[in-house]
Amino acid sequence: MTATTNAPLIGPVSRIDPATAYHRAASGPGMLRLDSNEGVLPSRALLGDLANADPELLRRYPDVSALEATLATRLGVAPQRLMVTAGADEAIDRACRAFLEPGRTMLLPDPSFDMFDCSAALAGGELVRIPWWDDAFPIDAFVGRLDARTAVVAVVSPNNPTGSVATLADVRRLAAAAPTALLVLDHVYVEYADADLTPAVVDLPNVLVLRTLSKAWGLAGCRVGYAIGSAYVVAVLRAAGGPYTVAAPSVALALSQLERGAEPLSAHVARVREERRLLSGQLAAAGLAPRPSQANFVLVECGPRAASIHTGLAARGVLVRNFPDRRGEGLETALRITLPGDASDFERLSEALERTLDAEGREP
Ligand SMILES: Cc1ncc(COP(=O)(O)O)c(C=O)c1O
């Protein structure tokens, strides 16, 4: 039987185009995946904690209250101001469903993280894209595009895929200029950055900060993120979806990782920062143009060689992210390389890159 995703002639037809579904590149066994910005490898002991858990954990619907209280205490906010979500992805989706609607707009950087586009479209909102190519956040352009229709403003910092950051002054100015809009500060890579803006902006009434355990904490497979905002905004987000979206084993693993993972996390972050420096040096020495980054990845402009470098790395067992379909955003000749945060994986990356570049010839 052949499967087709074309709309049927007879039967239910959705306003959603199936071609817009997110597709992750396939990866074979033994491939080093450096295409999704995942963080540190958790210790095996974390799974041991789960093996010793009471099976009641599985029988009952999940209870996120202890995790929300733990995260809220770490940030010094009341627990009702923090909501645990199925990754930051779910927080983005809830924020869009709750605050965007047809006829209203979301301002977001271009390029940026694709799930904002997807969730905004599902909520029926319109996107206003603001180019962000210089390292500095385009604060004047954002402020200049605010109007009565602006419902949500997304500031992704560090931005994905560029790694650039907004400053505290940028976020404060934008929040003040858009008092009736929700300013979503996507801070999922903040552990790798120079400054964590969370404490300084979290009490602004229209700011929602998104964080995750998927990146520096190493739990992307668990799908645990969280959103921190005013009690009102968080209560609205709780109402904008189902009550049990994070599975109980993920909640238990998140609690264990927060308890045991602080030291591995800081060692991982230090290692990633070093790899960022080394990889950028290697790429620049080969005549390519890596961007400065404050995240766990480097975006590098490769010109006409992008496709062959991507293929050459894959042939040597290293998968990095390419963007062949994102022509309008100026990404089609760029590659985004996740920093593995591990000496032997970094060596693998570095060697595969060296061989690929040698095979290519060093002239762009
Ligand atoms: C900028 C940005 N925001 C949010 C997310 C989603 O993170 P999570 O795994 O917590 O859903 C990602 C994931 O890559 C991201 O790059």
The ligand as an SDF file (V2000), in Angstrom:
LIG
                    3D

 16 16  0  0  0  0  0  0  0  0999 V2000
   15.4200   28.5100   20.3090 C   0  0  0  0  0  0  0  0  0  0  0  0
   14.7580   27.2510   20.7480 C   0  0  0  0  0  0  0  0  0  0  0  0
   13.6590   27.3340   21.5120 N   0  0  0  0  0  0  0  0  0  0  0  0
   13.0190   26.2360   21.9310 C   0  0  0  0  0  0  0  0  0  0  0  0
   13.4800   24.9770   21.6010 C   0  0  0  0  0  0  0  0  0  0  0  0
   12.7050   23.7870   22.0580 C   0  0  0  0  0  0  0  0  0  0  0  0
   13.3270   23.2130   23.1460 O   0  0  0  0  0  0  0  0  0  0  0  0
   12.6810   22.0020   23.9270 P   0  0  0  0  0  0  0  0  0  0  0  0
   13.5060   20.8110   23.6470 O   0  0  0  0  0  0  0  0  0  0  0  0
   12.7370   22.4310   25.3570 O   0  0  0  0  0  0  0  0  0  0  0  0
   11.2740   21.8540   23.4350 O   0  0  0  0  0  0  0  0  0  0  0  0
   14.6320   24.8330   20.8090 C   0  0  0  0  0  0  0  0  0  0  0  0
   15.1130   23.5040   20.4290 C   0  0  0  0  0  0  0  0  0  0  0  0
   16.0080   23.3030   19.6670 O   0  0  0  0  0  0  0  0  0  0  0  0
   15.2730   26.0060   20.3700 C   0  0  0  0  0  0  0  0  0  0  0  0
   16.3630   25.9420   19.5930 O   0  0  0  0  0  0  0  0  0  0  0  0
  1  2  1  0
  2  3  1  0
  2 15  2  0
  3  4  2  0
  4  5  1  0
  5  6  1  0
  5 12  2  0
  6  7  1  0
  7  8  1  0
  8  9  2  0
  8 10  1  0
  8 11  1  0
 12 13  1  0
 12 15  1  0
 13 14  2  0
 15 16  1  0
M  END
$$$$
